[in-house]
Amino acid sequence: MAQQPGYDPHATGEMDYPEHQRTYARFLGLVKYGSIGVVAILLFMAVALVGNGGFIGGIVLAAIFVAVAVFVLSAGEAGSMKH
């Protein structure tokens, strides 16, 4: 027959909330900056491949978009309340 475990299988352990909060903050950062990257690639492709801006115009527009978006996000994070 099976032996009974030497512990309570229904007991829950302590939660490491600071680690959960750090993981969630990093996930949000990945989503925010990943979205900026995807939009920059789409802008580059739209200008360089479809529009009349050419390859250099697409790179310039994507770089300007990334710079403005990162500045706006960093300014928003500096003014937000951290728990």
DSSP file (Angstrom, degrees, kcal/mol; ACC not computed):
  #  RESIDUE AA STRUCTURE BP1 BP2  ACC     N-H-->O    O-->H-N    N-H-->O    O-->H-N    TCO  KAPPA ALPHA  PHI   PSI    X-CA   Y-CA   Z-CA
    1    1 A M              0   0    0      0, 0.0     2,-0.2     0, 0.0     0, 0.0   0.000 360.0 360.0 360.0 158.7    0.0    0.0    0.0
    2    2 A A        -     0   0    0      1,-0.1     2,-0.2     0, 0.0     0, 0.0  -0.474 360.0-124.0 -73.9 143.0    1.0    3.6   -0.5
    3    3 A Q        -     0   0    0     -2,-0.2    -1,-0.1     1,-0.1     3,-0.1  -0.566  24.3-108.6 -85.9 152.2    2.5    5.3    2.5
    4    4 A Q        -     0   0    0     -2,-0.2    -1,-0.1     1,-0.1     2,-0.0  -0.574  40.3-107.5 -75.5 139.7    1.1    8.5    3.9
    5    5 A P        -     0   0    0      0, 0.0    -1,-0.1     0, 0.0     0, 0.0  -0.329  17.7-127.5 -67.6 153.2    3.3   11.6    3.2
    6    6 A G  S    S+     0   0    0      2,-0.1     2,-0.3    -3,-0.1    -2,-0.0   0.191  88.9  53.2 -85.5  17.2    5.2   13.1    6.1
    7    7 A Y  S    S-     0   0    0      4,-0.0     3,-0.0     0, 0.0     0, 0.0  -0.916  96.3 -93.1-143.2 167.2    3.8   16.5    5.4
    8    8 A D    >   -     0   0    0     -2,-0.3     3,-1.4     1,-0.2    -2,-0.1  -0.766  30.2-160.6 -86.1 111.2    0.4   18.1    4.9
    9    9 A P  T 3  S+     0   0    0      0, 0.0    -1,-0.2     0, 0.0    -3,-0.0   0.682  89.2  53.5 -68.6 -14.6   -0.3   18.1    1.2
   10   10 A H  T 3  S+     0   0    0      2,-0.1     2,-0.3    -3,-0.0    -2,-0.0   0.488  83.5 105.5 -97.0  -3.9   -2.9   20.8    1.5
   11   11 A A    <   -     0   0    0     -3,-1.4     2,-0.3     1,-0.0    -4,-0.0  -0.572  62.6-142.7 -77.9 137.5   -0.7   23.3    3.4
   12   12 A T        -     0   0    0     -2,-0.3     3,-0.1     1,-0.1     2,-0.1  -0.759  11.6-126.9-100.2 148.1    0.5   26.2    1.3
   13   13 A G        -     0   0    0     -2,-0.3     2,-0.2     1,-0.1    -1,-0.1  -0.274  38.9 -78.9 -82.6 174.5    3.9   27.8    1.6
   14   14 A E        -     0   0    0      1,-0.1     2,-0.3    -2,-0.1    -1,-0.1  -0.503  46.1-123.2 -75.4 143.9    4.7   31.4    2.2
   15   15 A M        -     0   0    0     -2,-0.2     2,-1.2    -3,-0.1    -1,-0.1  -0.684   6.8-139.8 -89.4 140.4    4.5   33.7   -0.9
   16   16 A D     >  +     0   0    0     -2,-0.3     4,-1.9     1,-0.2     3,-0.4  -0.687  29.0 173.7 -97.4  78.9    7.5   35.7   -1.9
   17   17 A Y  H  > S+     0   0    0     -2,-1.2     4,-2.6     1,-0.2     5,-0.2   0.857  72.0  56.4 -62.1 -39.9    5.7   38.9   -2.8
   18   18 A P  H  > S+     0   0    0      0, 0.0     4,-2.1     0, 0.0    -1,-0.2   0.905 109.2  48.3 -59.5 -37.3    8.7   41.1   -3.5
   19   19 A E  H  > S+     0   0    0     -3,-0.4     4,-2.4     2,-0.2    -2,-0.2   0.897 110.6  50.7 -68.3 -39.2    9.9   38.5   -6.1
   20   20 A H  H  X S+     0   0    0     -4,-1.9     4,-2.5     1,-0.2    -1,-0.2   0.911 110.7  49.4 -62.2 -41.9    6.5   38.4   -7.7
   21   21 A Q  H  X S+     0   0    0     -4,-2.6     4,-2.3     2,-0.2    -2,-0.2   0.891 111.0  49.0 -66.8 -39.4    6.4   42.2   -7.9
   22   22 A R  H  X S+     0   0    0     -4,-2.1     4,-2.2    -5,-0.2    -1,-0.2   0.917 112.2  49.0 -64.7 -42.4    9.9   42.4   -9.4
   23   23 A T  H  X S+     0   0    0     -4,-2.4     4,-2.3     1,-0.2    -2,-0.2   0.918 112.1  48.0 -63.1 -43.1    8.9   39.7  -12.0
   24   24 A Y  H  X S+     0   0    0     -4,-2.5     4,-2.5     1,-0.2    -1,-0.2   0.894 110.4  51.7 -65.4 -39.9    5.8   41.6  -12.9
   25   25 A A  H  X S+     0   0    0     -4,-2.3     4,-2.1     1,-0.2    -1,-0.2   0.902 111.1  47.6 -63.8 -40.2    7.6   44.9  -13.2
   26   26 A R  H  X S+     0   0    0     -4,-2.2     4,-2.4     2,-0.2    -2,-0.2   0.884 110.5  52.3 -68.1 -37.8   10.1   43.2  -15.6
   27   27 A F  H  X S+     0   0    0     -4,-2.3     4,-2.4     2,-0.2    -2,-0.2   0.920 109.3  49.4 -62.6 -43.9    7.3   41.7  -17.6
   28   28 A L  H  X S+     0   0    0     -4,-2.5     4,-2.8     1,-0.2    -2,-0.2   0.903 110.4  51.0 -62.4 -40.5    5.7   45.1  -18.0
   29   29 A G  H  X S+     0   0    0     -4,-2.1     4,-2.7     2,-0.2     5,-0.4   0.908 109.5  50.4 -62.1 -41.7    9.0   46.6  -19.1
   30   30 A L  H  X S+     0   0    0     -4,-2.4     4,-2.1     1,-0.2     5,-0.2   0.911 112.4  46.8 -62.4 -42.5    9.4   43.8  -21.7
   31   31 A V  H  X S+     0   0    0     -4,-2.4     4,-2.1     2,-0.2    -2,-0.2   0.931 115.0  46.2 -65.8 -45.2    5.9   44.4  -23.0
   32   32 A K  H  X S+     0   0    0     -4,-2.8     4,-1.8     2,-0.2    -2,-0.2   0.964 119.9  36.9 -63.4 -53.1    6.3   48.2  -23.2
   33   33 A Y  H  X S+     0   0    0     -4,-2.7     4,-2.0     1,-0.2    -1,-0.2   0.816 115.4  55.2 -74.5 -29.0    9.7   48.3  -24.8
   34   34 A G  H  X S+     0   0    0     -4,-2.1     4,-2.3    -5,-0.4    -1,-0.2   0.888 107.2  50.9 -65.7 -39.0    8.9   45.3  -27.0
   35   35 A S  H  X S+     0   0    0     -4,-2.1     4,-2.5    -5,-0.2     5,-0.2   0.893 108.1  52.3 -64.9 -39.6    5.8   47.1  -28.3
   36   36 A I  H  X S+     0   0    0     -4,-1.8     4,-2.4     1,-0.2    -1,-0.2   0.921 109.8  49.8 -61.1 -43.0    8.0   50.1  -29.1
   37   37 A G  H  X S+     0   0    0     -4,-2.0     4,-2.2     2,-0.2    -2,-0.2   0.906 110.6  48.6 -62.6 -42.8   10.3   47.9  -31.0
   38   38 A V  H  X S+     0   0    0     -4,-2.3     4,-2.3     2,-0.2    -2,-0.2   0.923 112.6  47.7 -64.9 -43.9    7.5   46.3  -33.0
   39   39 A V  H  X S+     0   0    0     -4,-2.5     4,-2.6     1,-0.2    -1,-0.2   0.889 110.3  53.0 -64.9 -38.0    6.0   49.6  -33.9
   40   40 A A  H  X S+     0   0    0     -4,-2.4     4,-2.5    -5,-0.2    -1,-0.2   0.909 109.5  48.5 -63.4 -41.1    9.4   51.0  -34.9
   41   41 A I  H  X S+     0   0    0     -4,-2.2     4,-2.6     2,-0.2    -2,-0.2   0.914 111.7  49.6 -64.5 -41.7    9.9   48.0  -37.3
   42   42 A L  H  X S+     0   0    0     -4,-2.3     4,-2.5     2,-0.2    -2,-0.2   0.903 111.1  49.3 -64.6 -40.6    6.5   48.5  -38.8
   43   43 A L  H  X S+     0   0    0     -4,-2.6     4,-2.5     2,-0.2     5,-0.3   0.931 111.4  49.8 -62.4 -44.8    7.1   52.3  -39.3
   44   44 A F  H  X S+     0   0    0     -4,-2.5     4,-3.1     1,-0.2     5,-0.4   0.937 112.9  46.1 -58.4 -47.7   10.5   51.5  -41.0
   45   45 A M  H  X>S+     0   0    0     -4,-2.6     4,-2.1     1,-0.2     5,-0.9   0.885 112.0  51.4 -65.4 -38.2    8.9   48.9  -43.3
   46   46 A A  I  X>S+     0   0    0     -4,-2.5     5,-2.6    -5,-0.2     4,-0.8   0.923 118.4  36.3 -65.0 -43.5    6.0   51.2  -44.2
   47   47 A V  I  <5S+     0   0    0     -4,-2.5     6,-0.9     3,-0.2     7,-0.9   0.922 124.2  39.8 -76.3 -43.9    8.3   54.1  -45.1
   48   48 A A  I  <5S+     0   0    0     -4,-3.1    -3,-0.2    -5,-0.3    -2,-0.2   0.877 128.0  26.9 -76.6 -38.3   11.1   52.1  -46.7
   49   49 A L  I  <5S+     0   0    0     -4,-2.1    -3,-0.2    -5,-0.4    -2,-0.1   0.800 135.5  20.6 -99.0 -30.9    9.2   49.5  -48.6
   50   50 A V  I  <<S+     0   0    0     -5,-0.9    -3,-0.2    -4,-0.8    -4,-0.1   0.822 114.1  58.5-106.3 -44.8    5.8   51.1  -49.3
   51   51 A G  S   <S-     0   0    0     -5,-2.6     3,-0.4    -6,-0.2    -4,-0.1  -0.046  87.3-108.0 -80.5-175.1    6.3   54.9  -49.1
   52   52 A N  S    S+     0   0    0      1,-0.2    -4,-0.1     2,-0.0    -5,-0.1   0.182  92.2  97.2 -98.3  15.3    8.6   57.2  -50.9
   53   53 A G  S  > S-     0   0    0     -6,-0.9     4,-0.9    -7,-0.1    -5,-0.2   0.740  74.9-148.3 -78.6 -22.9   10.9   57.8  -47.9
   54   54 A G  H  >  -     0   0    0     -7,-0.9     4,-1.9    -3,-0.4     5,-0.1  -0.100  36.3 -58.9  78.5 177.9   13.5   55.2  -48.9
   55   55 A F  H  > S+     0   0    0      2,-0.2     4,-2.0     1,-0.2    -1,-0.2   0.921 135.4  46.3 -64.3 -47.5   15.7   53.1  -46.6
   56   56 A I  H  > S+     0   0    0      1,-0.2     4,-2.7     2,-0.2    -1,-0.2   0.897 110.7  53.4 -65.4 -40.7   17.4   56.0  -44.8
   57   57 A G  H  X S+     0   0    0     -4,-0.9     4,-2.5     1,-0.2    -1,-0.2   0.883 108.6  50.4 -61.5 -38.5   14.0   57.8  -44.3
   58   58 A G  H  X S+     0   0    0     -4,-1.9     4,-2.4     2,-0.2    -1,-0.2   0.903 111.2  47.9 -65.5 -41.7   12.6   54.6  -42.7
   59   59 A I  H  X S+     0   0    0     -4,-2.0     4,-2.5     2,-0.2    -2,-0.2   0.921 112.8  48.7 -65.0 -43.3   15.6   54.3  -40.4
   60   60 A V  H  X S+     0   0    0     -4,-2.7     4,-2.5     2,-0.2    -2,-0.2   0.933 112.8  47.0 -63.2 -46.2   15.4   58.0  -39.4
   61   61 A L  H  X S+     0   0    0     -4,-2.5     4,-2.4     1,-0.2    -1,-0.2   0.916 113.3  48.4 -62.6 -43.3   11.7   57.8  -38.7
   62   62 A A  H  X S+     0   0    0     -4,-2.4     4,-2.5     2,-0.2    -1,-0.2   0.900 112.0  49.6 -63.9 -40.6   12.1   54.6  -36.6
   63   63 A A  H  X S+     0   0    0     -4,-2.5     4,-2.4     2,-0.2    -2,-0.2   0.903 111.4  48.5 -66.2 -40.8   14.9   56.1  -34.6
   64   64 A I  H  X S+     0   0    0     -4,-2.5     4,-2.5     2,-0.2     5,-0.2   0.921 111.8  50.0 -64.3 -43.0   13.0   59.3  -33.9
   65   65 A F  H  X S+     0   0    0     -4,-2.4     4,-2.8     1,-0.2     5,-0.2   0.929 111.5  47.9 -61.1 -45.5   10.0   57.2  -32.8
   66   66 A V  H  X S+     0   0    0     -4,-2.5     4,-2.6     1,-0.2     5,-0.3   0.920 112.1  49.8 -62.4 -43.7   12.1   55.0  -30.5
   67   67 A A  H  X S+     0   0    0     -4,-2.4     4,-2.0     1,-0.2    -2,-0.2   0.928 114.6  43.3 -62.2 -45.6   13.8   58.1  -28.9
   68   68 A V  H  X S+     0   0    0     -4,-2.5     4,-2.6     2,-0.2    -2,-0.2   0.923 115.0  49.1 -66.8 -43.9   10.5   59.9  -28.3
   69   69 A A  H  X S+     0   0    0     -4,-2.8     4,-2.5    -5,-0.2    -2,-0.2   0.910 112.4  47.1 -64.6 -42.5    8.7   56.8  -27.0
   70   70 A V  H  X S+     0   0    0     -4,-2.6     4,-2.6    -5,-0.2    -1,-0.2   0.897 112.4  50.8 -66.2 -39.3   11.5   55.9  -24.6
   71   71 A F  H  X S+     0   0    0     -4,-2.0     4,-2.3    -5,-0.3    -2,-0.2   0.927 111.6  47.2 -62.4 -44.8   11.7   59.5  -23.4
   72   72 A V  H  X S+     0   0    0     -4,-2.6     4,-1.9     1,-0.2    -2,-0.2   0.913 114.3  47.0 -64.5 -42.6    7.9   59.5  -22.7
   73   73 A L  H  X S+     0   0    0     -4,-2.5     4,-2.1     2,-0.2    -2,-0.2   0.909 113.0  47.9 -66.6 -41.0    8.0   56.2  -20.9
   74   74 A S  H  X S+     0   0    0     -4,-2.6     4,-1.6     1,-0.2    -1,-0.2   0.870 111.7  50.1 -69.7 -34.4   11.0   57.1  -18.8
   75   75 A A  H  X S+     0   0    0     -4,-2.3     4,-1.2    -5,-0.2    -1,-0.2   0.869 111.3  49.7 -68.8 -35.6    9.4   60.4  -17.8
   76   76 A G  H  X S+     0   0    0     -4,-1.9     4,-0.7    -5,-0.2    -2,-0.2   0.863 109.9  50.1 -69.6 -36.3    6.2   58.6  -16.9
   77   77 A E  H  < S+     0   0    0     -4,-2.1     3,-0.3     1,-0.2    -1,-0.2   0.835 106.7  55.2 -71.7 -32.1    8.0   56.1  -14.7
   78   78 A A  H  < S+     0   0    0     -4,-1.6    -1,-0.2     1,-0.2    -2,-0.2   0.839 112.0  43.4 -69.7 -31.6    9.9   58.8  -12.9
   79   79 A G  H  < S+     0   0    0     -4,-1.2    -1,-0.2    -5,-0.1    -2,-0.2   0.555  95.3  97.9 -90.3  -8.3    6.7   60.6  -11.9
   80   80 A S  S  < S-     0   0    0     -4,-0.7     2,-0.4    -3,-0.3    -3,-0.0  -0.425  79.9-108.5 -82.1 157.5    4.8   57.4  -10.9
   81   81 A M        -     0   0    0     -2,-0.1     2,-0.4     2,-0.0    -1,-0.1  -0.697  28.2-150.7 -85.2 131.3    4.4   56.2   -7.4
   82   82 A K              0   0    0     -2,-0.4    -5,-0.0     1,-0.1    -1,-0.0  -0.854 360.0 360.0-101.0 136.2    6.4   53.1   -6.5
   83   83 A H              0   0    0     -2,-0.4    -1,-0.1     0, 0.0    -2,-0.0   0.447 360.0 360.0 -89.2 360.0    5.0   50.8   -3.8
